[in-house]
């Protein structure tokens, strides 16, 4: 394995085990220093190293000249110890909110001072800023990302007798919006590398009743919108982007939310731009859609107490908008931090030799992935066991999504059988999301990778 792998032997917490050493880029002098440091560590002994790459200094930098021990108990660097990490959360909203607290408090106080709690000036400001950010002409705030999808379908008068094609490998709201307007959900399979809806499968599921396609830009990466839009135009279909996880994502230089007829976003707290509660927004570049959605979100009322249509109550609160206005200027920086974290995971997981056990997420060249989630595939049927191990060692993970929508009880009447969407079902059994939030520290990422490595080393020994 060259400079990337040497082995340490010793006991940790009373258990003998072999620990992987990752010290790429270490020169002979650095290695000597590490050997000296290891003498003062009672639980770690540096094994004999014969790799000439160390002496020649030819190794590629893998871990900032650090030594990473696979069980995460210690870091041993050329100069100093780094304190061990004891746990890593899947998401920690306080790390993002705390530095902005004074500004957020002031924004909230301003809303209370004005008394305009519903669709107040903060909402109008946010709508203008989100439209510009997403390269759209208009945006309309609403109560949630789920409602944004519902309002898009309502605006297009999609209902009973119509069909809408959606992926099965997504959050429930993508499909529930279709059923709530009385239309039929048609589930399509996904591309195995991106987890996004497969345009080829979409095309073959179009019927005379099909009225719309809802591609989901899953985990922060845009679907194949060129192909999907060609399919939609060729069949006179509405294209509604479910961009709940993908604000700031791009496809061939164009932003999510500006690639179809309408784009739907969520401001749920765990999203890349998250508020202190539920909230959503819809983007579009056709004023007719904007006007219709604006009407429908307020009971179809215009002017007050005169109802032009049967709408819903889905208005974005001014308090939510006020907080989002504070956070929006930081979104690009946070996105770059997520991108950096994803690159680091790629690097560390490969350096640890874990690609024999894991398939790393793909980022297609024509897209900007904004990494709402970093989702790996775990080979060999070990996903659940690995997750249990990570949970025991206090590493937060999540399975998105353990039961695909076409196999959910509420959609049993559609009669999708096991094996009907093979790539979707395979993804549901293999995928695991690791912590990827912007404020995730270098040490925390190393701890995650080391813990994964320790699991597979333990599995090898006991297997």
N, C-alpha and C positions, 0 to 999 in steps of 0.2 A: 504493500500500500504506500510505499515511498515515505515521504515526510509526514503524511497525514495520520499515520497510525503507528504507534508503538504501544506497548502495554505496560501497565503498572500492575504489580501484584501486592496485595496487602489486605489487611482487615479493616472493615468499617463497621462500627457499631457491633463489634464482636463477630462479624461474619466475614469469612475469607471470600474474596472475589477478585476477579481480574478486571481492571478498570482501563478503559481506553484513554490514551493520551493523544490530544490533538494539539500539536505544536508546530504547525507548518510555518516556515519562514524563519525558524530559529537558527541562528548561526552557531558555530562551535562554541564561541564564548558565552552566548546566551544559554546554550544547553548546559555548559559547565555550571553556570550560575543556578540553573534550575536543579541540577543534581545536588548542589550544595544546599539549596533551599529545602529539597525533599528530605534531607537528613534531619531537619528540625521538625518534620511533620510525622508524628508517631503512627499515623494511620496510612501513610503512603510511602512506598519505596519505589524509586525510579528504576525500572528494569534496564538491563544493558542495551545500549543503542548502537547499532552498527550502520545505520543508513548514512551513506556518504553524502546525501543531499544536505544533511545538517552541516557537515564539515565544509562543503562547497558553498553553502548559502544559496542554493539554486531553487529551493522549494518556494512554491507560490504561497503568499500570505493567506492563511485560512481563518485565524481567530485572533487577529491583532497581536500576534506573538504571545498569546496567553496559552496556558495549558488548561484544557477543559477536562475535568474528571467526570466520567459518564454517570455516576450516581448523584452528581450535583452537590456533593458534600463540601467540596473545596474548589477554589481556583488557585492555581499556583503559577504566578507570572515571574518574569525575570527579576522584578524588583520588590514587589509587595504581594501580600495576600489580599484577595478581594473577599469581603464577607459573604458567607453562603446565603442563598435565598431559601426561604422556608416555604413559600407558597407563591403561586402566580394566579391571579384572577382571570377569568375569561374576558372580563370588561370591568373597568373602574371609572365610573363617570365623575367621581369626585376629583380625580387628578386633572380633568379638563375644566371642570366648573370652578374649582377653588381659586385659581389665579384670576378669574374673571368675576369673582363674587361681588366686588364693590361696584363694578360697572353694571352687572346684572341687577343688583339691588336698586341702583339708581333708576334703571329702565323700568323696573316693576313699580317703583314708587311713582314714577311719572304717569303710569297708567292709572294708578289709584287716584292721583291728583286730578286727572282729567275726567275720571268716571266713565270713560268710553271703553267698556270692557269687551264689546263684541263688534268686530269689523271696524275698529277704530283706526286712527292714522297709522299706528304701528303696522297694521295689516297691509294697508295700502303701500307703505314703504317697503315692506318685505316682498310683496307681490312684484313691485317694480325691480327690486334688486335680484330676485330669483329669475325673473324673465331675462334680464341682462346676463346673469351668470350662466344660464342654460342656453343662451343664444336663441331665445324665443322672443316673439313679439309681445306675448301676453302670459300672465299666470293668474290663477284664481285660487286663493286659500280656502281650505275646507277643514273639517274636523279630524280627518285621518287619511292615511294613504289608502285604506280600504274604501273610504267614501270617494276618494278621487277616482278610483276605478269605476265605482258604481255611477258616479255623475257622468263620466265619459260615455258609458253605455246608455244611460238615460238621455243624454243630449243627442245621441245618434238614433234615438227611438228604437233601439234593439229590445226585443221582447219575445213573447210567446211565438213559437214556430221558427224562430231564428236559431242558428248555431254559431258558437264562438270557439275558436281553437286556442287552447292554452297548453302550457307544459304541465305535466303531472308532478314534476320535481320542482316544487316551489311552495311558498307559504299559502295557506288556505285562502286568503282573501282574493287571490287572482281568480280562482274558480267561483268563490261564493258570490262575487259581484255579478257573475253571469247568471247564476241561479236566482239571485234576488230580483232581477228584471224579468224573470220568467223564461229566459232562453235556455237552450241545451248546451252543456259543456261538452266539448270534444277534446279529449286529451291526446297530446302528441308526445313522442319520445324526445330524448335529448342527445346532443353530441357528447360522446364520452370524455373528450379532452377539456371542454369548457363548461360542461353541465348546462349549457343553454339549449333552447329549443332547436330541434333539427329541421331546417327548412325543407329537406326532402320528405320527411314524414309529414310535415304540415301540408305540403302540396298534394300528397296522396289522400288526405283526409277532407279535402274541400268538396262540398256538395252544393246543390242548388240552394240549400237553406243557409249556407255559411254567409255570415255578414261581417265578421271581424276576426282579427288575429290579435292576441295579446302576448307578445314575447316578453319574457322576464330577463332583465339584465342581471343575472344571478350572481350574488356574492361581490358585485361591483364591476363586472365586465360585460360590455355590450354584446348582445346577440349579433348574429350575422345579418345586419340590417339591410345591406344592399340586396341580398338574395330574397330576404323576406319582403322587402318593399316591392321588389319586382313581382313577386307572387301576388301581393295584395293589389297592386295596380292592374295586373293582368286579369284579375278576377273581380275587380271593383269592390274591394273589401276595405273596411276601416282598419287602420293600424294604430293600436293603443299601446304605448310602451309602459310596462310596469317597471319603473326605474326606482322603486322604493329603496333599493340597496345601492344605487349607482349615481348619486348626485356628483357631478364633476367628471364622470366617466366619459370617454370619447370613442368615437368610431370614425376613422379616417378624418380626424380633425374636427368633427362635429360633436357637439355635446349630447349626452343622453337627455331626452325630453324635447329635442329638436329634430329627431330622426323620423318620427311618424306623424300621424295626425294630431295626437295628443300624448303627453307624457305625464305619468302619475308618480308622485313622490311622497314619501313618509318622513315625518319628523319625530318618530318614536325615539325615545332617549338613546337607544343603542345604535341608531343609524349614524352615518358619518357626519351629518348635521342633525343633531338630536336636540329636541326641546325638553322641557321639564314635565312633559305629559304627552298626550296624543295630539297630533296635528298632521296636516297634509297639504299638498298643493298640486294643481294641475297646470301644465304648460301647453301652449299651442301657438301657432303663427297665423291662424285664421280667426278673425274677429268674431265670426259667427259662432264658433265653438266657445270662445271666451264669454260672449254675451249669454249664450244658452246656459252654460254651466253656472255663471253668476246668478242667473234667474233661479235655476233649480236648487241651488244650495240654500236658498232662503224661502222655502215653501212655494216657489214659483210666484212670489209676490212682487208686484211692481205696478203702480206705486203701493205704498203701505196699505194693507188690507184689501188690495185688488189683486186677485190671483189669476195669472195668465196660464199657469200650468200646475199640475200636481207635482210638487217637488219634495224635498226633504229638509230637515233641519241639520245642516252641516256647515256651520260657520266657524272659521278659525278665531279663537279667542285672542284678544289683544295682548294678554299676558304671555301667551306662547310666542306670538310674533315679536314682542319686545325682547325676549331672551334670544330668539333666533337672530334678530338684527344685531345683537351684540356678538354672537358667535360666528356669523357668516364671514366677516373679514378674516377670520383665522382658518377658514375651511381649506384653503389651498395649502397652507403650511401643514395642517393636520394630515391632509391627503398625501403630501410628500413624505411625511413621517411613516404613514402606513406603507407606502411604496418601499421605503427604505427597510422597514421591518420585514416585508415580504422577501426582498432580496437577501436579507441577512439569513432568514429561515432557509431559503434555497441553498445558500452557501454553507451554513452550518450543518444542515441535514445531509448534504452531499459529502462534506468533509468527514462526517461521522460514519460514513459508509452505510447510511440507512436507506438508500434508494433500492437496495435489494428487497426491503420490506415495505417501502412506501412509494407511492406515486405522487410526485409533487404537483401542485396546481399549475396549469398552463396559462400564460399570458400571450395572447395573439399579437402579432407585430403591428397590425393596423388599428389596434385599440389601446386606449389608456385604461388600465385596470386600476380601480381606486380601493380595492381590497377591504370591502366591508367585512369580509371573512377570508381567512386563509384555511382552505379546506384540502386536506390530504386524503388519499385513498390508502387504506391499510390492506395489504395483500394477505392471502392465506387464511382468511376467515378469523383474523385476530383483532378486528376492530373493537369489539365489545370488551375483550380482555385487556387490550391496551388502554381503553378509556377507564376501565375500573382501576387499573394500576395508577394511571395519572390522577384519578380522583383520590385514591388513597394517599398519594404523595402531594396532594393539595395543588394540583395543576388543573385549572378550569378548562373544560372542553364542552362542546355541544355537538349533537348529531343533527345536521340539516340535510335531509329530513328522514326520520326513521320509517315512516309509513307514507309512501307516495299517495297523492290525492286519488288516483284511480282505484286504490285499494282501501280507501276510507269507507267506513260503514255508511256514512251519509250519501255516498255516491254508488252504493251497491246496485241501485236500480239501473245504472248504466251498463252493468254486466261486463265489466272489464275483467278478464281472467288473469290468473298468475301467468307471467310470461308474455303478456300482450304488449308491454312496453319494456323490453329487456334491459336497455341501457339505464332507464330510470330505476328499475328494480335493483340492478347491480349497484348503482350509485348509493341507493338507500341502505344497502347492506355493508358498504365499504367506507363511506366518507366520515371524516371527523374534522371538526373545526378547532384550530388552536388559537390562543390569544393573539390578537393582531392590532389592538387599539393603539393610537398614536403614541401615548405616553409609556408604553411598554419599554422597560429598560433593557440594556444590553445583557446585564446579568440575568434578568428574568428569561430572556430568550435562550440563553445558554443553558439555564436550568431546565427549561422545557425540553430542549434537544437532548441534554444529558440524561434526563429521566426516561425519555423514549428509548435511548440507546441502552440504558440499564435494563429496561423491560425485555428487549429482544435478546440481550446477553443472558438474562436470567432464563428466558424461554429456551434458548439454545442449550444451556447447561442442563435444564430439567427435562428437555425434550429428548 
